[in-house]
């Protein structure tokens, strides 16, 4: 069933859940509201250290593809973003893309719940 949703003025472009084995990554391609393709890579990385590290997030770009790294998101109770996180915008800065995520560690598997949204920015010039 196809549906459309808007949350806080953002149009939901992707709302999905994956099961991700340790040491693997997700490459996802979806369409924006004009039908253009958007690709991004998602990875969960465990950085071991002497002390217990808090979960963190890193966003970078490689070959025009955003890469979202969830670092030390290992809780069996899950870790979530608390608000939409911007990760990209159009060349003219007219539309920004953001995401919400919840990641739960289930033995050697991560359950990744991921939602991508777009928001059209108001033109400040009058």
RODRENTOR-117075 format. One record per atom (N, C-alpha, C, O): residue in one letter; chain; x, y, z. Coordinates in steps of 0.05 Angstrom, whole numbers. Layout:
BEGIN
A:A:X:Y:Z
...
end
This chain:
BEGIN
X:A:17:-24:0
X:A:0:0:0
X:A:18:25:0
X:A:36:27:16
X:A:12:44:-18
X:A:27:68:-20
X:A:12:90:-3
X:A:-12:92:-3
X:A:28:105:11
X:A:17:127:27
X:A:36:150:28
X:A:60:147:23
X:A:26:174:34
X:A:43:197:38
X:A:40:207:66
X:A:18:206:78
X:A:61:218:77
X:A:60:229:104
X:A:77:254:105
X:A:98:256:92
X:A:69:273:122
X:A:84:297:128
X:A:86:299:158
X:A:66:297:172
X:A:110:304:167
X:A:115:307:196
X:A:130:333:201
X:A:152:336:191
X:A:118:351:216
X:A:131:376:222
X:A:139:392:197
X:A:160:405:197
X:A:123:391:176
X:A:128:405:152
X:A:148:391:133
X:A:156:402:113
X:A:156:367:141
X:A:175:351:125
X:A:159:328:112
X:A:144:315:125
X:A:164:324:86
X:A:151:302:72
X:A:168:277:75
X:A:192:277:71
X:A:155:255:84
X:A:169:230:87
X:A:174:217:60
X:A:156:212:45
X:A:200:213:54
X:A:208:201:28
X:A:213:171:31
X:A:209:155:12
X:A:223:163:55
X:A:230:135:60
X:A:225:129:89
X:A:233:145:106
X:A:212:107:94
X:A:206:98:122
X:A:209:68:121
X:A:191:54:111
X:A:230:57:133
X:A:236:29:130
X:A:251:17:153
X:A:260:32:171
X:A:253:-9:153
X:A:268:-23:174
X:A:284:-45:160
X:A:275:-59:142
X:A:309:-48:169
X:A:327:-69:158
X:A:339:-84:181
X:A:341:-74:204
X:A:347:-109:176
X:A:364:-125:194
X:A:391:-125:181
X:A:395:-134:159
X:A:411:-115:196
X:A:438:-111:185
X:A:458:-127:201
X:A:462:-123:225
X:A:471:-147:188
X:A:492:-162:202
X:A:516:-144:209
X:A:521:-124:196
X:A:530:-151:231
X:A:553:-136:239
X:A:573:-134:216
X:A:575:-152:199
X:A:587:-112:214
X:A:609:-108:194
X:A:598:-107:165
X:A:614:-111:147
X:A:573:-101:162
X:A:562:-97:135
X:A:549:-69:134
X:A:547:-56:155
X:A:542:-60:110
X:A:530:-34:107
X:A:506:-35:89
X:A:501:-55:75
X:A:490:-14:90
X:A:466:-12:74
X:A:471:9:53
X:A:480:31:60
X:A:465:3:28
X:A:465:23:7
X:A:436:24:-3
X:A:426:4:-13
X:A:423:47:1
X:A:395:49:-6
X:A:392:72:-27
X:A:405:92:-26
X:A:374:67:-46
X:A:367:87:-66
X:A:337:90:-66
X:A:322:70:-66
X:A:327:115:-65
X:A:299:121:-64
X:A:294:146:-81
X:A:313:159:-90
X:A:269:153:-85
X:A:262:175:-102
X:A:252:199:-85
X:A:239:196:-65
X:A:260:223:-94
X:A:249:247:-82
X:A:221:252:-94
X:A:211:237:-110
X:A:208:274:-85
X:A:180:278:-94
X:A:178:285:-123
X:A:157:284:-135
X:A:201:294:-136
X:A:201:299:-165
X:A:208:274:-181
X:A:208:275:-206
X:A:215:252:-167
X:A:222:228:-181
X:A:252:224:-185
X:A:261:204:-197
X:A:268:243:-176
X:A:297:240:-177
X:A:307:220:-157
X:A:296:216:-136
X:A:329:206:-164
X:A:340:186:-147
X:A:360:197:-127
X:A:376:215:-133
X:A:358:187:-102
X:A:375:195:-80
X:A:387:169:-70
X:A:373:150:-64
X:A:414:169:-67
X:A:427:145:-55
X:A:441:154:-30
X:A:451:176:-28
X:A:443:136:-10
X:A:458:140:13
X:A:467:114:25
X:A:455:93:20
X:A:489:115:40
X:A:500:91:53
X:A:497:94:83
X:A:501:116:94
X:A:490:72:96
X:A:487:72:125
X:A:505:50:136
X:A:505:27:126
X:A:519:56:158
X:A:536:36:170
X:A:535:40:201
X:A:531:62:211
X:A:538:17:214
X:A:541:17:244
X:A:569:8:250
X:A:577:-14:242
X:A:584:25:264
X:A:612:20:269
X:A:616:18:299
X:A:606:34:315
X:A:631:-2:307
X:A:639:-5:336
X:A:668:4:338
X:A:686:-9:327
X:A:672:25:353
X:A:700:35:359
X:A:706:27:387
X:A:695:38:406
X:A:724:8:390
X:A:731:-2:417
X:A:753:16:429
X:A:770:26:415
X:A:750:21:455
X:A:770:37:469
X:A:771:27:498
X:A:756:10:506
X:A:789:39:513
X:A:793:32:542
X:A:767:38:558
X:A:760:23:575
X:A:755:60:551
X:A:730:68:566
X:A:706:63:548
X:A:708:62:523
X:A:683:62:560
X:A:659:58:545
X:A:652:84:531
X:A:649:105:543
X:A:649:83:505
X:A:644:106:489
X:A:613:110:486
X:A:598:91:483
X:A:606:136:486
X:A:577:142:481
X:A:571:139:452
X:A:589:143:435
X:A:546:133:445
X:A:539:132:417
X:A:543:159:404
X:A:537:180:416
X:A:553:159:379
X:A:556:184:364
X:A:549:179:335
X:A:543:157:327
X:A:551:200:320
X:A:542:200:292
X:A:562:215:275
X:A:572:236:283
X:A:568:205:252
X:A:586:218:233
X:A:573:218:206
X:A:563:198:196
X:A:573:241:192
X:A:562:244:165
X:A:584:255:148
X:A:596:275:153
X:A:589:240:126
X:A:609:249:106
X:A:598:242:79
X:A:578:230:76
X:A:613:250:59
X:A:605:245:31
X:A:628:232:16
X:A:651:239:20
X:A:621:212:0
X:A:641:198:-17
X:A:629:193:-44
X:A:608:180:-46
X:A:642:204:-65
X:A:631:201:-92
X:A:602:210:-95
X:A:586:196:-107
X:A:596:233:-83
X:A:569:245:-84
X:A:548:229:-69
X:A:524:234:-73
X:A:556:210:-53
X:A:538:194:-37
X:A:542:200:-7
X:A:564:196:3
X:A:521:210:7
X:A:523:214:35
X:A:528:187:49
X:A:515:167:42
X:A:545:186:69
X:A:550:163:86
X:A:544:170:114
X:A:556:189:126
X:A:525:156:126
X:A:517:162:154
X:A:528:139:171
X:A:520:116:167
X:A:546:145:189
X:A:558:125:207
X:A:547:128:235
X:A:549:149:247
X:A:535:107:245
X:A:526:106:273
X:A:548:92:289
X:A:553:68:285
X:A:561:107:306
X:A:585:96:320
X:A:577:89:349
X:A:567:105:364
X:A:582:63:355
X:A:577:52:382
X:A:547:54:390
X:A:540:60:413
X:A:530:48:371
X:A:501:46:376
X:A:495:16:382
X:A:484:2:365
X:A:503:7:406
X:A:503:-21:413
X:A:482:-30:433
X:A:482:-53:441
X:A:464:-13:440
X:A:445:-19:462
X:A:424:-39:453
X:A:413:-37:431
X:A:419:-59:470
X:A:397:-77:464
X:A:370:-64:469
X:A:350:-74:460
X:A:370:-41:483
X:A:346:-25:487
X:A:342:-6:464
X:A:320:5:460
X:A:363:-1:448
X:A:361:16:424
X:A:372:44:430
X:A:371:54:453
X:A:382:57:409
X:A:390:85:410
X:A:375:99:388
X:A:370:87:366
X:A:367:123:393
X:A:351:138:373
X:A:361:167:371
X:A:372:178:389
X:A:356:178:347
X:A:361:207:344
X:A:337:220:358
X:A:315:210:358
X:A:342:243:370
X:A:320:257:385
X:A:306:278:368
X:A:285:288:376
X:A:317:284:345
X:A:305:303:327
X:A:315:298:299
X:A:334:283:296
X:A:302:309:278
X:A:312:304:251
X:A:340:316:248
X:A:346:338:256
X:A:358:300:235
X:A:385:307:230
X:A:389:313:200
X:A:384:296:184
X:A:397:338:193
X:A:401:345:165
X:A:426:331:155
X:A:447:331:169
X:A:424:320:131
X:A:448:307:119
X:A:454:316:91
X:A:475:310:80
X:A:436:330:78
X:A:441:339:50
X:A:421:361:43
X:A:400:364:56
X:A:428:376:22
X:A:410:396:11
X:A:414:397:-19
X:A:435:389:-29
X:A:395:408:-33
X:A:398:412:-62
X:A:420:433:-67
X:A:426:449:-50
X:A:430:433:-92
X:A:451:452:-99
X:A:442:481:-95
X:A:459:498:-88
X:A:417:487:-99
X:A:407:514:-95
X:A:397:519:-66
X:A:385:540:-61
X:A:401:500:-48
X:A:393:502:-20
X:A:363:506:-17
X:A:354:518:3
X:A:347:497:-37
X:A:318:500:-36
X:A:305:478:-19
X:A:284:483:-7
X:A:317:454:-19
X:A:306:432:-5
X:A:328:419:12
X:A:350:415:3
X:A:321:413:38
X:A:340:399:55
X:A:329:371:61
X:A:305:367:63
X:A:348:352:64
X:A:341:325:71
X:A:350:319:99
X:A:371:328:107
X:A:333:306:114
X:A:339:299:142
X:A:331:270:147
X:A:316:258:131
X:A:340:259:170
X:A:332:232:177
X:A:327:230:207
X:A:336:246:223
X:A:312:209:214
X:A:308:200:241
X:A:317:170:241
X:A:312:156:221
X:A:328:161:263
X:A:337:133:263
X:A:334:122:291
X:A:336:136:311
X:A:330:95:292
X:A:330:80:316
X:A:345:54:310
X:A:338:40:291
X:A:366:48:326
X:A:382:25:321
X:A:384:8:346
X:A:390:18:368
X:A:377:-18:344
X:A:378:-36:366
X:A:396:-59:360
X:A:395:-70:338
X:A:413:-67:378
X:A:432:-89:375
X:A:419:-114:385
X:A:410:-116:408
X:A:417:-134:367
X:A:405:-160:373
X:A:425:-182:368
X:A:425:-194:346
X:A:443:-188:387
X:A:464:-207:382
X:A:482:-197:360
X:A:493:-175:362
X:A:487:-213:339
X:A:504:-204:317
X:A:490:-188:295
X:A:501:-183:274
X:A:465:-179:301
X:A:448:-165:282
X:A:440:-138:293
X:A:435:-136:317
X:A:438:-118:276
X:A:427:-92:283
X:A:399:-90:270
X:A:397:-96:246
X:A:379:-81:285
X:A:354:-73:273
X:A:355:-43:268
X:A:357:-28:288
X:A:354:-35:243
X:A:357:-7:236
X:A:330:3:226
X:A:320:-6:205
X:A:318:22:241
X:A:294:35:232
X:A:302:63:223
X:A:316:77:237
X:A:294:70:198
X:A:305:94:186
X:A:284:108:170
X:A:269:96:155
X:A:283:135:174
X:A:263:151:160
X:A:277:175:148
X:A:292:190:162
X:A:273:180:122
X:A:284:204:109
X:A:262:222:102
X:A:240:214:93
X:A:266:248:106
X:A:246:269:101
X:A:258:291:85
X:A:282:297:87
X:A:242:305:70
X:A:251:329:55
X:A:234:353:64
X:A:211:350:71
X:A:247:376:65
X:A:233:400:72
X:A:241:422:53
X:A:264:427:48
X:A:221:435:42
X:A:225:457:24
X:A:230:482:41
X:A:214:489:58
X:A:253:495:36
X:A:260:519:52
X:A:247:543:40
X:A:246:546:16
X:A:239:561:57
X:A:227:586:48
X:A:248:604:37
X:A:270:606:47
X:A:242:618:15
X:A:260:637:3
X:A:260:662:21
X:A:240:675:24
X:A:284:669:31
X:A:286:692:49
X:A:284:719:34
X:A:276:739:46
X:A:291:719:9
X:A:291:744:-7
X:A:263:751:-14
X:A:247:734:-23
X:A:256:776:-12
X:A:229:786:-20
X:A:231:805:-43
X:A:211:815:-53
end
